[in-house]
Amino acid sequence: MRPPLFCVEGLRKQFGERGLFDNAALELQAGHGYVLSGANGSGKTTLLRILAGLEGAQAGRLHFRGQTAAPADIPESWRREIVYVHQQPYLFHTSTEKNLEYGLVQRGVAAGERRARVDEALRWAGLADKRDVPPHKLSGGEAQRAALARAKLLNPALLLLDEPTANLDGESRKQVLDLVTALCIDDHTVLIASHDPEILRLAILDRLKVTERQIAAEEG
């Protein structure tokens, strides 16, 4: 088997006297999709934030592409390849198009190529008619689809999704589920923290669970 794309070892995370992880370990293989479950407060969101370098820990080491770093001290090169989509996506107060374009501008992609790639991403997300709409006028489902499209545009090596269907129902939830499924079969490595039974049932995802301050693989 190939070496894992991303590893966590010896992870210990506490908030005061409250412990979330105690010498926990995790391995993510390139091109695989994973769904992470666990009780409320078990540490799912915290784990995603640690993997993204947004939060520290009392102990632990992260390994990515042959490099090693401490939590919250990851190299800038990692940040360009690990993308975290929040449960409540943060969108800039511009337009849907400008939000999708932002990461490409930061990476120095030429204007013509940016336009073509953003056009494709808007169509992929079903937001072609929302190009000029400011984020505050998008529905919750549309905002989540915009965040997923923005993440897809960056072609991350590791994509972290925090409860992507939370607070959605009906057609909005189905549309987001379809995009999440598409991302998982598009040769990305994806880790999804979710309670959604539809996501938990996706056969294309390996199941992980946070329990007793550890991260364990689940069968079936």
N, C-alpha and C positions, 0 to 999 in steps of 0.2 A: 504494500500500500504506500502511496505517496505520503511524504511528510504533511502534516496538517498545515492549512493556510494560516490559521490563527490558534494559539494556545494560551491558556491561562493556567498558572500553577501557584499553589500556596496562597490563594486569595483569602485575605481576612479583612472584613469590613464591619465596623461597628459605628453606631450612633450613640455616644455615651455608654450606658450599660447594655444597650440593646444590640445584640449581634445579628447580622444578616448572613455573613459567610464565615466559615471557619476552615481554613486550609482547603478551600474548594478548588476544583480543577475543571477545565473545559477544553475540548478540541473541536475545531470546525474544519471540515475538509473543503477544499476548493470545489466550486460547482455544485455544492449541496445546499438544500434548504432545510431549515430547522424551525420548529415552533417550541417556544418556551412557555410552560404553564407554571402555576403555583398559586397559593393563596394570596389574597390581598395583603400587602406588606411583607411578602416573602423576599423581595429584593429584585424583581424582574427588571423594573425600570432602572434601578441603581446599577445592575449588572451591565445593561446596555450602555449606560453613561460611562461606566468604567472602561468598557471596550472601546468607546469612542474617544477616550482621553478627556472627558468632560468632568470627571470626578475621581478623586484619589481613593486610597485605601490604606489601612494600617500596615498591610503586608501583601506581597504578591509580585509576580513577574508576568509580563505579557510578551509573547513571541509572535512575530509577523515577518514572513519572508526572510527568515534567517537572522533577523535582528531581535534584540531583547531590550525591553524598556520597563520602567516602573509605571504603575498606574498614574495617570494625570501628568506624565512626563514623556509622552510619546513624541517621536520626531515629526517634524512638519511633513516629511514625505509620506508618513502613514496617514496623516489627516487628509491628504489628497485622494486616498484610496479607500478610506472608511467613512461611510456616510450614514448619519443617524437622522431618522425622520421621527420627530416628536409626536406624541399622541395628539396634542393640539398644535398643528403645524404653524410655525412662525413664517409669515409672508411679509415682505417689505411693502410699504405703503406707496406702491407705484401702480403697475398693471400686472396682469397674469403673465403676459409675454415677458416683461422685464424681470419678473421673478424667476422664470425658467432660464432666462439668458444670463443671469448674474454669475453663476459658476463658470460658464464658458468665457465670459469677459475676464474673470480672474485668472483663467488659464491661458489667456492670450489667443483664443481662437478667433480667426479672421471674421469680419462682419458677415460676409456672404455665407460662409459655412455656418456661422451661428444662426442666421436666419433659417437656413434649410433645416438644421437640426431641431430648432425650436418649433418650426412648422410641423415637422414629423411628430414631435413629442406632444404637441397640442392635439393633433389628430388621434394619437395613441390613447390619450387620456379623455377623449371626447369633449375637449374644451376649445375646439377651433373657433367657436362663436363667442368665446369669452376672452379673446386675445387682449382687448383693450379695457377689460373690466377691472376696476380696482379690487383688491382682495376683500375689503370689508363688504363688498356687494356679492361675494360668492357664498353659496350655501356651504354647510359643513362638509358635505360630500364632495362638492366641487373644490373646496380648499384642500381636502385630503388628496384628491386626484392631482391637483396642481403640485402639491409637495412630492408625490410619488413620481410625477413626470420630471420634476426638477432633479430629483435624485437619480433617475434613470439616465438623464442626459450626461451625468458625470461619469457613467460607466464604472461604478465603484467595484473594487475587488471584494469588499465586504459591505453589505447593506443591512442596517439595523432598523427594524420597524417596531415602534412601540404602540401597541393596541391600535392598529390602523383602522379598525372598523368601530371603535368605541363611539357610543352616542349616535350611531347611524342606524337607520332602519329602512325597510322597504327597498325601493330602487336604488337609493344612494348607497346602501350597504352592498347590494349586489354588484354595482359598478366598481366599487373599491375592491371587493373580493376578486372580481375578474382581473383587475390590474395586479393585485398582489400575486395571484396565481400565475399570471404571465411573467412577472419578475422572477418567480421561483423556477420556472422552466426555461429561462433565458440565459442559462449558464452563469448566473451570478451566484455568489455565496450569500445567503440571506438568513438572518436570524430574526424571528418574529416573536415578540412577547405578546401573548393574546389569551383572552378568556373565550373568544368567539368559538362556539362549537363547530361552525363550518370550517374555520381555519384549522382547528384541532383535528378535524377528520380528513384533511387533505392527505391523500396517500403519498404525494410527492415529497412530503416533509418528514424528516426524522424528528422524533418527539423527545424533548428534554423537560425536566421538571425541577424546580427549586423546592427542596424539602429538607428539613432538619439541617439548614445552613450549608447544604451541599447541592451540587448540580448533577442530577442523575439521568441517564438515558432510560426511556420508557419503551417497552415493546408494544407494537401495534397501535 
